Amino acid sequence: MKLKDLLEKRGRLVAEMRDLSDKPAGDGGDLSDDQARRFDELKAEIEALEARIERRRALDEAERRMSGEPVNGTGDDRLDGAIAEFSLRRAILSQVPGHTEDCGRERELAAEIARRSGRPFEGVAVPIAVFRERVEQRVVTTAAPAGGPGSNIIATDHLGGQFIDILRAALRVRGLGATVLSGLTGNVDIPRLKASATSGWVAENAAINASDAEFDKVTLAPKHAGAIVEFSRNMLMQSSPDIEQLLRRDFAAILAEAVDTVAINGGGTNEPDGILQTTGIGSVAIGANGGPITWDAVVDLIAEVEIDNAMGTAFLTNPKVVKSARKTAKVTSTDSVMIMERPNQLAGFPAASTNLVPSNLAKGTGTDLSALIFGNFADLLLGYWSELDVLVNPYESTAYSKGNVQVRGMVTMDVDVRHPESFAAITDLTTP
């Protein structure tokens, strides 16, 4: 059975479960015996189906890699082709009263995406695939900011395709190889071998000591990130491809940056726990009060991972640490070999830099400290339950008074680490 067929079947089963849950026929608003029995049957079917979906998805992606094709997509070539033509501008416009543009394609695709996901959307379901991997929050209009030059960004008049975006923090987590799990439905438990059985040598005719493997699990549960952006009505009415790309970039960057931020150092209220907040990752300390980066500390950080039988793949830090590593000699102040000799490389491993890695870990104590992370980023799990849910509110008081529309986007996901031992961090680096 193809992936699209498995996803459609899961969507039907989830819809039936929801129908049972929404229409209880038992006493006190509970499910009847028949309903409860059917609910349990559906739950078991979905659990078995999830395993088949993951196997099918893994096989499809492996085959695409072998053929050199991109690995992103739904598994349905026709749907993927239609998604490539999806217009975010028309999807937003379809929820604005009084518009005259044909948005039929976007409505149909949104309905199909919602059906396959097996869950209702408050607004319009927008496929994640329409977005680039970048983002931030602000009001986007076709007019220049107050007090600024009197030009606009409509492509047909003033080179909208050359729109100058703000400077944003670099997004790095997925590029370093984080594992993405998409199309999730319920909470996800991934079994993990905690301790292996042991072997040993014995004398002839002697019994082997029994030992049991120990298991635990990695759990992913839905958590929600959202952003509210205000767009001018005039911008939404423009049909320029440059306006479409501007909408995608701006909206996607907001949510993508939120994901990268929590993947690195999440742990606040309602946030997933990121790498730096995961219990059990390795740690290397510079000193009692912190200190500048040293070559010994870099080597110790690598060893912290490898001693636990893990294999690190890359470093992740912020520009302040990169600056310090490029100015600091490996051994002595007269050594001409710096700790970071080449761009984007440290100790022979790829090194990525972004301001999303914190540099204020000891703020309020008189010294701001930065982090340097090393690890196997394939063991960082990003689980997604939904496509982007976009809801338009043309009646919000401030936006309405200006003729604008307010757009809310939400994505549901979680972050976890497959093996905490796969990561280690220095969190007390002082930088000039």
C-alpha positions as a printed Julia matrix, in Angstrom:
432×3 Matrix{Float64}:
   0.0     0.0     0.0
   1.34    3.45   -0.94
   2.06    6.14    1.64
  -0.84    8.3     0.47
  -3.26    5.38    0.94
  -1.96    4.72    4.43
  -2.3     8.41    5.35
  -5.83    8.52    3.97
  -6.79    5.42    5.94
  -5.36    6.92    9.13
  -7.34   10.1     8.49
 -10.57    8.1     8.19
  -9.89    6.18   11.4
  -9.06    9.36   13.35
 -12.22   11.03   12.03
 -14.31    8.05   13.2
 -12.67    8.16   16.65
 -13.42   11.87   16.93
 -17.04   11.28   15.89
 -17.42    8.68   18.65
 -15.83   11.0    21.2
 -18.04   13.93   20.18
 -21.29   11.92   20.3
 -21.23    9.78   23.46
 -24.29    7.58   23.89
 -23.61    6.26   27.38
 -24.75    7.44   30.8
 -23.33   10.68   32.16
 -21.97   11.79   28.81
 -19.63    8.8    28.55
 -19.22    6.38   25.65
 -21.56    3.43   25.5
 -20.09   -0.07   25.77
 -20.29   -0.52   22.0
 -18.74    2.89   21.41
 -15.92    2.22   23.88
 -15.24   -1.14   22.25
 -15.15    0.43   18.8
 -12.93    3.28   20.08
 -10.4     0.79   21.42
 -10.46   -1.13   18.13
  -9.8     2.06   16.18
  -6.97    3.02   18.56
  -5.3    -0.36   18.02
  -5.71   -0.06   14.24
  -4.14    3.41   14.24
  -1.18    2.25   16.34
  -0.53   -0.61   13.9
  -0.99    1.75   10.98
   1.5     4.26   12.42
   4.24    1.63   12.28
   3.41    0.85    8.64
   3.41    4.58    7.78
   6.85    5.09    9.31
   8.25    2.08    7.47
   6.72    3.23    4.18
   7.96    6.8     4.67
  11.48    5.59    5.48
  11.5     3.37    2.4
  10.17    6.14    0.14
  12.78    8.6     1.39
  15.57    6.05    0.94
  14.44    5.4    -2.63
  14.28    9.14   -3.36
  17.8     9.63   -2.03
  19.05    6.83   -4.24
  17.46    8.47   -7.27
  18.68   11.94   -6.32
  15.15   13.32   -5.91
  14.23   15.63   -3.01
  12.96   13.82    0.07
  10.31   16.33    1.12
   6.71   15.71    0.16
   3.51   13.89    1.02
   4.24   10.73   -0.95
   1.48   11.64   -3.42
   3.05   13.04   -6.59
  -0.2    14.68   -7.75
  -0.76   16.37   -4.4
   2.88   17.48   -4.19
   2.56   19.03   -7.63
  -0.6    20.89   -6.61
   1.03   22.1    -3.38
   3.86   23.56   -5.44
   1.25   25.88   -6.99
  -0.41   26.74   -3.66
  -0.71   30.5    -3.05
  -0.52   31.7     0.54
  -1.85   35.07   -0.57
  -5.0    33.52   -2.08
  -5.4    31.24    0.96
  -5.49   34.3     3.21
  -7.69   36.19    0.76
 -10.2    33.3     0.72
 -11.09   34.22    4.31
 -11.52   37.94    3.63
 -15.16   38.93    2.96
 -15.87   40.78   -0.26
 -12.87   39.65   -2.31
 -13.49   38.72   -5.95
 -10.42   36.64   -6.79
 -10.82   32.92   -7.51
  -9.37   30.96   -4.55
 -10.96   27.6    -5.41
  -7.66   25.72   -5.77
  -6.47   26.83   -2.33
  -9.81   25.89   -0.71
  -9.7    22.42   -2.26
  -6.09   21.8    -1.26
  -6.72   23.06    2.27
  -9.7    20.7     2.6
  -7.61   17.76    1.33
  -4.75   18.54    3.73
  -7.17   18.82    6.66
  -8.84   15.52    5.66
  -5.53   13.7     5.48
  -4.38   15.09    8.82
  -7.48   13.67   10.51
  -8.05   16.8    12.59
 -10.09   20.0    12.22
  -8.47   23.36   11.45
  -9.78   26.63   12.87
  -8.74   28.47    9.72
  -7.29   27.26    6.44
  -4.77   24.41    6.35
  -1.59   25.61    4.64
   1.02   22.99    3.68
   4.36   23.5     5.43
   6.01   22.84    2.07
   5.07   26.29    0.77
   7.46   27.93    3.2
  11.16   28.49    3.19
  13.08   27.69    6.34
  13.33   31.25    7.73
  11.15   34.0     9.75
  10.08   37.04   12.38
   7.03   39.17   13.34
   6.08   42.6    12.02
   3.43   44.48   10.02
   3.96   44.13    6.27
   2.38   46.73    3.98
   2.9    48.08    0.5
   3.57   51.56    1.93
   6.88   52.79    3.28
   7.25   53.12    7.09
   6.15   56.42    8.57
   8.85   59.02    8.08
  10.67   56.89    5.52
  11.12   57.32    1.78
   7.85   57.59   -0.08
   8.22   54.44   -2.16
   6.38   51.11   -2.15
   7.22   47.45   -2.81
   4.71   46.58   -5.53
   6.78   44.72   -8.1
   5.2    46.29  -11.17
   6.08   49.77   -9.94
   9.15   49.72   -7.74
  11.04   46.4    -7.93
   9.16   44.51   -5.21
  11.38   41.51   -5.92
  14.29   43.52   -4.51
  12.5    44.11   -1.18
  15.09   44.59    1.59
  14.27   42.31    4.5
  15.43   42.89    8.06
  18.52   41.04    9.31
  17.44   37.82   11.0
  19.12   35.2    13.2
  20.42   32.28   11.13
  18.42   29.04   11.35
  20.71   26.05   11.77
  19.09   23.04   13.47
  17.61   21.28   10.45
  20.67   22.04    8.37
  22.8    20.22   10.95
  20.77   17.06   10.41
  17.96   17.08   13.01
  15.51   14.21   12.49
  12.05   15.45   11.42
   8.95   13.36   12.18
   5.9    14.67   10.34
   2.24   13.71   10.1
   1.95   12.72   13.78
  -1.48   12.21   15.36
  -1.53   11.22   19.04
   1.28   11.44   21.6
   4.34    9.56   20.41
   6.35    7.1    22.52
   9.58    5.89   20.96
  11.06    2.85   22.77
  14.7     3.25   23.74
  17.19    0.64   24.92
  18.52    2.05   28.18
  20.92   -0.73   29.15
  21.94   -3.72   27.07
  22.25   -7.3    28.21
  25.8    -8.3    29.11
  27.99  -11.18   28.04
  30.81  -12.99   29.83
  33.23  -15.88   29.6
  32.52  -19.02   31.61
  34.25  -22.28   32.37
  33.15  -25.5    30.7
  29.88  -26.83   32.09
  29.32  -23.6    34.03
  26.14  -21.54   33.85
  26.05  -18.15   32.13
  24.9   -15.35   34.42
  21.56  -14.01   33.25
  21.22  -10.31   32.45
  18.25   -8.38   31.12
  18.08   -5.43   28.79
  16.48   -2.28   30.23
  14.13   -0.08   28.23
  12.63    3.37   28.57
  11.07    5.72   26.01
  11.3     9.11   24.37
   7.94   10.9    24.44
   6.74   13.61   22.08
   3.53   15.48   22.96
   1.9    18.33   21.0
   2.95   21.87   21.88
   1.84   24.96   20.02
   3.69   27.95   18.58
   1.89   30.85   16.98
   2.32   34.31   15.54
   0.0    37.15   14.6
   0.91   39.28   11.59
  -0.93   42.22   10.1
  -1.06   42.55    6.3
  -2.45   45.45    4.34
  -5.52   44.72    2.24
  -3.78   46.37   -0.72
  -0.89   43.9    -0.48
  -3.23   40.89   -0.46
  -4.96   42.19   -3.59
  -1.65   42.34   -5.51
  -1.1    39.31   -7.72
   2.65   39.8    -8.17
   4.74   36.63   -7.6
   7.1    38.81   -5.57
   4.29   39.65   -3.13
   3.55   35.92   -2.78
   7.19   35.17   -1.94
   7.32   38.09    0.5
   4.29   36.72    2.36
   5.82   33.25    2.52
   9.21   34.46    3.72
   7.85   36.75    6.38
   5.3    34.34    7.82
   7.5    31.26    7.64
  10.45   32.98    9.29
   8.38   33.74   12.41
   7.55   30.11   13.11
  10.84   28.63   11.87
  12.79   30.86   14.23
  10.51   29.83   17.11
  11.28   26.16   16.38
  15.05   26.72   16.19
  15.02   28.71   19.42
  13.32   25.98   21.47
  15.33   23.2    19.81
  18.5    24.87   21.12
  17.46   26.19   24.52
  13.72   25.63   25.0
  12.35   24.93   28.45
  10.19   27.9    29.35
   6.46   27.9    30.02
   4.62   25.8    27.39
   7.89   25.24   25.47
   9.54   21.95   24.51
  12.88   21.25   26.21
  15.8    21.99   23.9
  19.31   20.55   23.86
  20.73   22.82   26.58
  17.78   22.05   28.9
  17.87   18.27   28.4
  18.83   16.32   31.5
  21.81   14.04   30.97
  23.76   15.84   28.24
  27.5    16.09   28.81
  29.09   19.17   30.3
  32.53   20.77   30.21
  33.27   23.71   32.52
  35.82   26.4    31.74
  36.24   27.49   35.36
  34.5    28.58   38.56
  33.56   31.93   37.03
  33.71   30.96   33.38
  36.41   32.02   30.98
  37.41   32.36   27.33
  37.39   29.44   24.95
  40.46   27.16   24.99
  41.66   24.38   22.72
  41.69   21.98   25.68
  38.02   22.7    26.35
  37.11   22.03   22.71
  38.92   18.68   22.77
  37.32   17.8    26.12
  33.89   18.6    24.68
  34.41   16.15   21.81
  35.66   13.5    24.25
  32.62   14.04   26.5
  30.43   12.72   23.7
  32.73   10.01   22.39
  33.41    8.52   25.84
  29.67    7.71   26.02
  29.91    5.74   22.72
  28.22    8.51   20.75
  29.66   10.1    17.61
  29.3    13.85   17.29
  28.72   15.39   13.88
  28.93   19.17   14.37
  29.37   22.17   16.65
  26.73   24.86   17.21
  27.42   28.22   18.87
  26.91   31.97   18.44
  28.96   34.63   16.6
  30.55   35.88   19.82
  32.18   32.5    20.48
  33.22   32.23   16.82
  34.91   35.62   17.07
  36.77   34.56   20.2
  37.83   31.21   18.69
  39.22   32.95   15.6
  41.33   35.3    17.76
  42.58   32.76   20.3
  45.66   30.62   19.72
  45.49   26.88   20.28
  48.47   26.66   22.63
  50.15   29.96   23.5
  49.67   33.61   22.73
  52.56   33.4    20.25
  51.1    30.38   18.44
  50.02   31.32   14.93
  47.42   28.54   14.77
  44.03   29.71   15.99
  41.39   27.5    17.65
  39.07   28.11   14.69
  41.3    28.11   11.64
  38.71   27.84    8.88
  35.25   29.32    8.37
  32.45   27.01    9.5
  34.83   24.39   10.88
  36.13   23.6    14.37
  38.5    20.72   15.27
  37.76   19.08   11.93
  33.96   19.15   12.41
  31.37   21.43   10.76
  30.62   24.45   12.96
  27.43   26.49   12.62
  26.77   29.86   14.21
  23.53   31.65   15.07
  22.44   34.3    17.54
  19.72   31.89   18.67
  22.4    30.12   20.74
  22.23   32.08   24.02
  24.97   34.49   25.06
  23.3    35.68   28.3
  23.29   32.48   30.34
  24.51   34.3    33.47
  22.78   37.61   32.92
  22.33   39.56   36.13
  25.49   38.2    37.76
  27.76   40.75   36.15
  28.97   38.44   33.37
  27.18   37.2    30.26
  28.18   33.68   29.3
  27.8    31.92   25.94
  27.27   28.28   24.96
  29.13   25.91   22.64
  27.28   22.67   21.75
  28.77   19.52   20.22
  26.82   16.44   19.3
  25.07   14.14   16.87
  22.25   16.33   15.6
  20.47   13.37   14.0
  19.53   12.45   17.59
  17.58   15.71   17.91
  13.92   14.91   17.12
  11.51   17.51   15.71
   7.98   16.09   15.69
   5.16   17.85   13.79
   1.45   17.17   14.27
  -0.01   19.69   11.87
   0.41   21.67    8.76
   0.32   25.42    9.34
  -3.12   26.56   10.55
  -3.79   30.06    9.16
  -6.81   32.0    10.45
  -7.69   35.46    9.11
  -9.43   38.11   11.22
 -10.45   41.11    9.05
 -12.45   42.6    11.95
  -9.73   43.12   14.58
 -10.3    46.71   15.68
  -6.9    48.24   14.9
  -6.43   46.4    11.6
 -10.06   47.03   10.57
  -9.73   50.78   11.06
  -6.84   50.8     8.56
  -8.44   48.44    6.06
  -5.89   45.74    6.93
  -6.36   42.12    7.96
  -4.82   40.31   10.9
  -3.54   36.8    10.24
  -2.79   34.2    12.9
  -0.6    31.21   12.12
  -0.06   28.23   14.43
   2.06   25.1    14.19
   1.96   22.12   16.56
   5.23   20.32   17.29
   7.59   19.02   19.98
  11.32   18.57   20.49
  13.2    15.79   22.24
  16.62   14.15   22.25
  16.91   10.48   21.34
  20.05   10.0    23.48
  21.14   12.8    25.86
  24.65   11.34   25.75
  24.82   12.34   22.07
  25.27   15.98   23.13
  27.63   17.95   25.33
  27.92   21.67   25.99
  30.12   24.35   27.47
  27.83   27.02   28.94
  30.29   29.34   30.71
  32.26   30.91   27.86
  33.14   34.57   28.27
  33.56   36.53   25.04
  35.21   39.87   24.28
